[in-house]
Amino acid sequence: MCNPPFYRDREEVLSSAEAKQVGPSAVCTGADTEMITPGGEGAFVRQMVEESLRWSTRCRYFPTRARRGLC
């Protein structure tokens, strides 16, 4: 379970917002600590897959709320 986007840095957050054709219907209230992760979304998903494989015999699902796979 995952709720991206996760950006590499603040610049990527801003450039993504500028690139949208239609403005958001709500104000983004996500803090940098919730939206930015080293390596961006790709690295976040890769880590989630690696943790899922590592813990596949001990966990049934892998929530990502804390940015780590937890059982």
Secondary structure by P-SEA (a helix, b strand, c coil): cccccccccaaaaaaaaaacccccccccccccccccccccaaaaaaaaaaaaaaacccccccccccccccc
